[in-house]
Amino acid sequence: MEIMLVDASFMKDRWDDIESALRRSFEDSQSNDEGYTADNPVEFTRSAVEGKMGSGVKHLVAVDETGKVIGGFFCIHTVRKEGQEATDAGWIFAVPELDREPRREMVDTFFERAFRTLRTAGFKRI
């Protein structure tokens, strides 16, 4: 597997594959908030891809050896506004068909890279 930090243009080019992976990953999920569905992570991520979250939003994407999207950690802010100390990141997921060990490795890598990226941008609270 390869894990890449990508921008909106990559996400736009691969949107069909990304949306499919998001929907498969969240279709059977139970949420703490009533009314949440697989549409929520899709629409949230799409808004970032369309630039509605501002500039400097990037995404970690995991692809398998065939180039198919198998997971992601989306909406990671790489630019901090003056005085801003805290930020939230978006959705993290792995496709359901991914085995336990590669899933664990991928998620560990996502968190390590996301936190490093956010710290490099100057965020103190994540």
N, CA, C and O of each residue as an XYZ file, in Angstrom:
504
protein
N       0.839     -1.181      0.000
C       0.000      0.000      0.000
C       0.876      1.232      0.000
O       1.991      1.226      0.522
N       0.356      2.282     -0.591
C       1.044      3.569     -0.603
C       0.123      4.599      0.030
O      -1.071      4.632     -0.265
N       0.671      5.438      0.896
C      -0.103      6.499      1.542
C       0.502      7.828      1.113
O       1.698      8.071      1.275
N      -0.362      8.686      0.560
C       0.090      9.953     -0.006
C      -0.692     11.115      0.592
O      -1.884     10.987      0.869
N      -0.022     12.248      0.792
C      -0.683     13.493      1.153
C      -0.994     14.205     -0.156
O      -0.086     14.559     -0.908
N      -2.281     14.415     -0.426
C      -2.697     14.944     -1.731
C      -3.536     16.201     -1.570
O      -4.035     16.514     -0.489
N      -3.673     16.908     -2.681
C      -4.472     18.127     -2.683
C      -5.812     17.882     -3.373
O      -6.139     16.757     -3.751
N      -6.575     18.955     -3.528
C      -7.917     18.853     -4.101
C      -7.911     18.340     -5.540
O      -8.849     17.657     -5.950
N      -6.879     18.654     -6.306
C      -6.877     18.204     -7.706
C      -6.804     16.674     -7.785
O      -7.481     16.072     -8.618
N      -6.005     16.049     -6.942
C      -5.965     14.583     -6.902
C      -7.341     14.050     -6.521
O      -7.836     13.107     -7.138
N      -7.958     14.651     -5.508
C      -9.267     14.188     -5.040
C     -10.319     14.329     -6.142
O     -11.152     13.440     -6.319
N     -10.286     15.426     -6.872
C     -11.239     15.617     -7.970
C     -11.028     14.565     -9.050
O     -11.989     13.985     -9.554
N      -9.770     14.322     -9.403
C      -9.472     13.335    -10.449
C      -9.907     11.930    -10.066
O     -10.261     11.131    -10.933
N      -9.884     11.625     -8.788
C     -10.194     10.271     -8.303
C     -11.521     10.203     -7.550
O     -11.775      9.238     -6.828
N     -12.368     11.220     -7.714
C     -13.561     11.332     -6.883
C     -14.454     10.090     -6.923
O     -14.935      9.668     -5.871
N     -14.692      9.501     -8.067
C     -15.589      8.338     -8.130
C     -15.074      7.197     -7.254
O     -15.851      6.576     -6.529
N     -13.785      6.920     -7.314
C     -13.177      5.868     -6.498
C     -13.225      6.247     -5.016
O     -13.504      5.401     -4.166
N     -12.958      7.501     -4.713
C     -12.972      7.975     -3.324
C     -14.385      7.901     -2.753
O     -14.578      7.416     -1.637
N     -15.362      8.372     -3.502
C     -16.746      8.319     -3.017
C     -17.194      6.877     -2.803
O     -17.846      6.576     -1.803
N     -16.859      6.001     -3.708
C     -17.217      4.585     -3.560
C     -16.599      3.994     -2.291
O     -17.270      3.283     -1.544
N     -15.328      4.286     -2.052
C     -14.653      3.776     -0.853
C     -15.293      4.350      0.411
O     -15.489      3.623      1.384
N     -15.618      5.634      0.410
C     -16.276      6.251      1.565
C     -17.632      5.597      1.831
O     -17.944      5.255      2.971
N     -18.416      5.427      0.806
C     -19.757      4.839      0.984
C     -19.667      3.400      1.492
O     -20.412      3.019      2.394
N     -18.770      2.604      0.929
C     -18.606      1.218      1.407
C     -18.168      1.190      2.863
O     -18.590      0.326      3.630
N     -17.329      2.131      3.233
C     -16.785      2.158      4.592
C     -17.811      2.592      5.630
O     -17.788      2.118      6.765
N     -18.706      3.487      5.247
C     -19.641      4.047      6.223
C     -21.077      3.548      6.083
O     -21.932      3.922      6.886
N     -21.363      2.715      5.086
C     -22.750      2.326      4.852
C     -23.379      1.565      6.015
O     -24.584      1.693      6.232
N     -22.623      0.789      6.764
C     -23.168      0.028      7.881
C     -22.791      0.607      9.239
O     -23.026     -0.023     10.270
N     -22.212      1.793      9.244
C     -21.762      2.395     10.497
C     -22.936      2.935     11.302
O     -23.922      3.433     10.758
N     -22.793      2.820     12.608
C     -23.753      3.444     13.508
C     -23.097      4.706     14.039
O     -21.917      4.706     14.391
N     -23.866      5.771     14.091
C     -23.324      7.045     14.533
C     -23.993      7.461     15.833
O     -25.123      7.065     16.114
N     -23.294      8.257     16.617
C     -23.868      8.787     17.851
C     -24.920      9.845     17.570
O     -25.774     10.110     18.417
N     -24.870     10.443     16.408
C     -25.817     11.493     16.050
C     -26.899     10.935     15.141
O     -26.614     10.365     14.088
N     -28.127     11.104     15.559
C     -29.254     10.620     14.767
C     -29.264     11.303     13.401
O     -29.042     12.509     13.298
N     -29.516     10.543     12.388
C     -29.604     11.094     11.046
C     -28.308     11.044     10.261
O     -28.307     11.343      9.066
N     -27.195     10.671     10.901
C     -25.938     10.547     10.163
C     -25.988      9.308      9.286
O     -26.454      8.250      9.710
N     -25.515      9.447      8.084
C     -25.476      8.342      7.126
C     -24.152      8.401      6.377
O     -23.306      9.247      6.669
N     -23.974      7.516      5.425
C     -22.785      7.543      4.578
C     -22.697      8.843      3.784
O     -21.623      9.199      3.300
N     -23.810      9.550      3.648
C     -23.788     10.831      2.935
C     -22.965     11.884      3.668
O     -22.363     12.748      3.029
N     -22.929     11.826      4.998
C     -22.233     12.855      5.767
C     -20.744     12.924      5.460
O     -20.257     14.005      5.131
N     -19.985     11.817      5.551
C     -18.561     11.925      5.205
C     -18.335     12.266      3.735
O     -17.363     12.941      3.395
N     -19.225     11.804      2.869
C     -19.095     12.112      1.440
C     -19.275     13.612      1.212
O     -18.452     14.240      0.547
N     -20.331     14.181      1.752
C     -20.616     15.602      1.532
C     -19.582     16.493      2.212
O     -19.182     17.512      1.649
N     -19.142     16.123      3.419
C     -18.128     16.901      4.129
C     -16.840     16.936      3.314
O     -16.250     17.998      3.114
N     -16.412     15.774      2.849
C     -15.183     15.686      2.063
C     -15.331     16.432      0.742
O     -14.415     17.135      0.316
N     -16.465     16.280      0.106
C     -16.701     16.983     -1.162
C     -16.620     18.492     -0.976
O     -16.101     19.193     -1.845
N     -17.125     19.000      0.140
C     -17.059     20.445      0.373
C     -15.605     20.916      0.471
O     -15.278     22.008      0.006
N     -14.742     20.112      1.063
C     -13.318     20.472      1.134
C     -12.687     20.430     -0.249
O     -11.906     21.311     -0.609
N     -13.023     19.411     -1.019
C     -12.479     19.257     -2.370
C     -12.901     20.430     -3.255
O     -12.152     20.857     -4.133
N     -14.101     20.941     -3.016
C     -14.608     22.074     -3.793
C     -14.102     23.413     -3.271
O     -14.465     24.460     -3.807
N     -13.270     23.395     -2.233
C     -12.670     24.620     -1.722
C     -13.470     25.345     -0.667
O     -13.105     26.458     -0.288
N     -14.544     24.760     -0.180
C     -15.412     25.443      0.778
C     -14.824     25.495      2.190
O     -15.374     26.174      3.057
N     -13.719     24.791      2.433
C     -13.063     24.837      3.742
C     -11.840     25.742      3.717
O     -11.081     25.800      4.685
N     -11.659     26.431      2.631
C     -10.527     27.336      2.506
C      -9.322     26.657      1.888
O      -9.355     25.484      1.515
N      -8.255     27.438      1.794
C      -7.048     26.909      1.169
C      -6.235     26.111      2.181
O      -6.438     26.236      3.389
N      -5.342     25.314      1.696
C      -4.443     24.572      2.562
C      -5.019     23.297      3.140
O      -4.421     22.718      4.047
N      -6.158     22.838      2.650
C      -6.724     21.574      3.125
C      -6.197     20.454      2.239
O      -6.341     20.486      1.017
N      -5.584     19.463      2.878
C      -5.059     18.313      2.144
C      -5.646     17.035      2.714
O      -6.384     17.053      3.699
N      -5.301     15.926      2.075
C      -5.913     14.651      2.406
C      -4.872     13.544      2.320
O      -4.057     13.517      1.398
N      -4.905     12.637      3.279
C      -4.083     11.436      3.191
C      -4.922     10.363      2.524
O      -6.050     10.097      2.940
N      -4.372      9.748      1.490
C      -5.078      8.712      0.749
C      -4.196      7.475      0.690
O      -3.007      7.558      0.383
N      -4.796      6.327      0.989
C      -4.093      5.047      0.869
C      -4.619      4.327     -0.367
O      -5.828      4.205     -0.567
N      -3.695      3.856     -1.186
C      -4.059      3.081     -2.376
C      -3.353      1.730     -2.313
O      -2.263      1.604     -1.755
N      -3.998      0.727     -2.896
C      -3.373     -0.595     -2.945
C      -2.444     -0.692     -4.144
O      -2.225      0.293     -4.850
N      -1.903     -1.873     -4.371
C      -0.932     -2.056     -5.458
C      -1.519     -1.832     -6.847
O      -0.777     -1.635     -7.809
N      -2.855     -1.860     -6.959
C      -3.497     -1.597     -8.249
C      -3.891     -0.128     -8.405
O      -4.381      0.276     -9.460
N      -3.675      0.678     -7.349
C      -4.030      2.087     -7.390
C      -5.416      2.393     -6.871
O      -5.848      3.545     -6.909
N      -6.126      1.380     -6.383
C      -7.484      1.565     -5.869
C      -7.438      2.158     -4.457
O      -6.620      1.743     -3.636
N      -8.311      3.119     -4.176
C      -8.379      3.753     -2.864
C      -8.893      2.738     -1.846
O      -9.951      2.133     -2.022
N      -8.104      2.566     -0.763
C      -8.493      1.616      0.285
C      -8.655      2.288      1.648
O      -9.006      1.631      2.628
N      -8.402      3.584      1.711
C      -8.589      4.301      2.966
C      -8.175      5.746      2.829
O      -7.563      6.149      1.840
N      -8.522      6.517      3.846
C      -8.151      7.914      3.819
C      -8.315      8.590      5.163
O      -9.035      8.108      6.039
N      -7.643      9.700      5.309
C      -7.805     10.610      6.439
C      -7.924     11.966      5.769
O      -6.928     12.532      5.318
N      -9.142     12.487      5.703
C      -9.431     13.637      4.866
C      -9.558     14.927      5.667
O      -9.824     14.917      6.869
N      -9.359     16.032      4.965
C      -9.584     17.387      5.464
C      -8.607     17.762      6.575
O      -9.007     18.095      7.690
N      -7.335     17.702      6.250
C      -6.263     18.054      7.174
C      -5.768     19.451      6.793
O      -5.296     19.669      5.677
N      -5.880     20.381      7.722
C      -5.474     21.759      7.454
C      -3.950     21.874      7.506
O      -3.321     21.480      8.488
N      -3.380     22.408      6.460
C      -1.930     22.576      6.401
C      -1.524     24.041      6.531
O      -0.338     24.369      6.507
N      -2.513     24.914      6.670
C      -2.275     26.348      6.839
C      -3.066     26.799      8.060
O      -4.238     26.460      8.224
N      -2.406     27.564      8.902
C      -3.018     28.048     10.138
C      -3.188     29.552     10.042
O      -2.275     30.265      9.626
N      -4.364     30.031     10.429
C      -4.588     31.478     10.478
C      -3.871     32.043     11.696
O      -3.699     31.356     12.703
N      -3.463     33.284     11.596
C      -2.763     33.926     12.709
C      -3.624     33.861     13.975
O      -4.800     34.225     13.963
N      -3.018     33.394     15.054
C      -3.714     33.282     16.328
C      -4.492     31.984     16.515
O      -4.927     31.682     17.626
N      -4.671     31.230     15.468
C      -5.409     29.966     15.566
C      -4.492     28.897     16.149
O      -3.419     28.629     15.608
N      -4.912     28.295     17.243
C      -4.100     27.264     17.882
C      -4.665     25.869     17.710
O      -3.927     24.888     17.805
N      -5.968     25.759     17.456
C      -6.610     24.446     17.400
C      -7.263     24.222     16.043
O      -7.614     25.169     15.339
N      -7.417     22.961     15.696
C      -8.116     22.595     14.468
C      -8.696     21.196     14.620
O      -8.285     20.426     15.487
N      -9.641     20.890     13.775
C     -10.212     19.554     13.672
C      -9.807     18.982     12.322
O      -9.583     19.718     11.361
N      -9.720     17.685     12.268
C      -9.510     17.007     10.984
C     -10.813     16.302     10.624
O     -11.707     16.159     11.459
N     -10.907     15.871      9.387
C     -12.136     15.250      8.903
C     -12.199     13.756      9.135
O     -11.737     13.253     10.160
N     -12.762     13.066      8.197
C     -13.079     11.651      8.314
C     -11.862     10.769      8.085
O     -11.032     11.045      7.218
N     -11.767      9.707      8.872
C     -10.751      8.675      8.678
C     -11.492      7.367      8.424
O     -12.498      7.078      9.071
N     -10.986      6.580      7.475
C     -11.684      5.344      7.161
C     -10.748      4.343      6.494
O      -9.692      4.697      5.972
N     -11.163      3.099      6.528
C     -10.534      2.012      5.775
C     -11.667      1.198      5.173
O     -12.681      0.963      5.831
N     -11.505      0.766      3.931
C     -12.557     -0.027      3.298
C     -12.760     -1.321      4.096
O     -11.802     -1.871      4.640
N     -13.990     -1.799      4.166
C     -14.288     -2.957      5.013
C     -13.573     -4.235      4.613
O     -13.366     -5.106      5.458
N     -13.194     -4.373      3.370
C     -12.556     -5.615      2.923
C     -11.065     -5.691      3.276
O     -10.426     -6.713      3.025
N     -10.510     -4.631      3.851
C      -9.103     -4.615      4.219
C      -8.880     -5.461      5.475
O      -9.600     -5.313      6.462
N      -7.889     -6.340      5.436
C      -7.578     -7.205      6.576
C      -7.089     -6.399      7.768
O      -6.666     -5.250      7.634
N      -7.157     -7.031      8.944
C      -6.858     -6.359     10.206
C      -5.450     -5.760     10.272
O      -5.304     -4.595     10.644
N      -4.425     -6.514      9.927
C      -3.050     -6.018     10.068
C      -2.751     -4.848      9.124
O      -2.205     -3.840      9.571
N      -3.092     -4.949      7.833
C      -2.873     -3.775      6.967
C      -3.711     -2.573      7.415
O      -3.279     -1.428      7.280
N      -4.903     -2.836      7.945
C      -5.760     -1.751      8.442
C      -5.074     -1.040      9.613
O      -5.043      0.190      9.661
N      -4.528     -1.811     10.550
C      -3.849     -1.231     11.706
C      -2.642     -0.407     11.268
O      -2.426      0.703     11.752
N      -1.861     -0.964     10.347
C      -0.683     -0.269      9.838
C      -1.077      1.044      9.148
O      -0.429      2.072      9.342
N      -2.133      0.997      8.352
C      -2.594      2.178      7.634
C      -3.062      3.252      8.608
O      -2.686      4.416      8.470
N      -3.869      2.880      9.583
C      -4.396      3.853     10.539
C      -3.264      4.459     11.367
O      -3.263      5.666     11.608
N      -2.309      3.652     11.803
C      -1.150      4.184     12.531
C      -0.413      5.221     11.688
O      -0.045      6.286     12.185
N      -0.200      4.907     10.417
C       0.491      5.827      9.516
C      -0.321      7.098      9.300
O       0.238      8.195      9.280
N      -1.639      6.961      9.137
C      -2.498      8.136      8.980
C      -2.324      9.095     10.153
O      -2.094     10.288      9.957
N      -2.436      8.568     11.378
C      -2.351      9.451     12.544
C      -0.974     10.083     12.673
O      -0.867     11.275     12.965
N       0.073      9.310     12.461
C       1.424      9.850     12.567
C       1.625     10.978     11.552
O       2.131     12.042     11.909
N       1.241     10.761     10.307
C       1.438     11.781      9.266
C       0.518     12.973      9.448
O       0.932     14.113      9.238
N      -0.725     12.726      9.835
C      -1.666     13.832     10.034
C      -1.205     14.731     11.172
O      -1.197     15.953     11.027
N      -0.821     14.141     12.306
C      -0.369     14.957     13.430
C       0.915     15.704     13.098
O       1.082     16.858     13.492
N       1.818     15.059     12.380
C       3.058     15.737     11.971
C       2.721     16.927     11.071
O       3.287     18.008     11.233
N       1.804     16.732     10.127
C       1.403     17.801      9.206
C       0.770     18.959      9.971
O       1.071     20.122      9.703
N      -0.102     18.643     10.919
C      -0.776     19.689     11.700
C       0.199     20.422     12.618
O       0.100     21.638     12.785
N       1.127     19.697     13.203
C       2.131     20.346     14.055
C       3.049     21.249     13.223
O       3.401     22.349     13.649
N       3.429     20.775     12.041
C       4.271     21.568     11.147
C       3.570     22.874     10.764
O       4.214     23.910     10.599
N       2.249     22.812     10.625
C       1.469     24.024     10.313
C       1.367     24.952     11.515
O       0.953     26.103     11.374
N       1.744     24.463     12.708
C       1.732     25.312     13.900
C       0.561     25.112     14.837
O       0.409     25.867     15.798
N      -0.274     24.110     14.582
C      -1.403     23.869     15.486
C      -0.900     23.261     16.788
O      -0.058     22.363     16.789
N      -1.435     23.771     17.900
C      -1.033     23.267     19.219
C      -2.043     22.280     19.781
O      -1.687     21.420     20.586
N      -3.309     22.398     19.362
C      -4.368     21.489     19.809
C      -5.058     20.893     18.590
O      -5.483     21.597     17.674
N      -5.151     19.580     18.616
C      -5.762     18.882     17.476
C      -6.914     18.046     17.990
O      -7.581     17.368     17.209
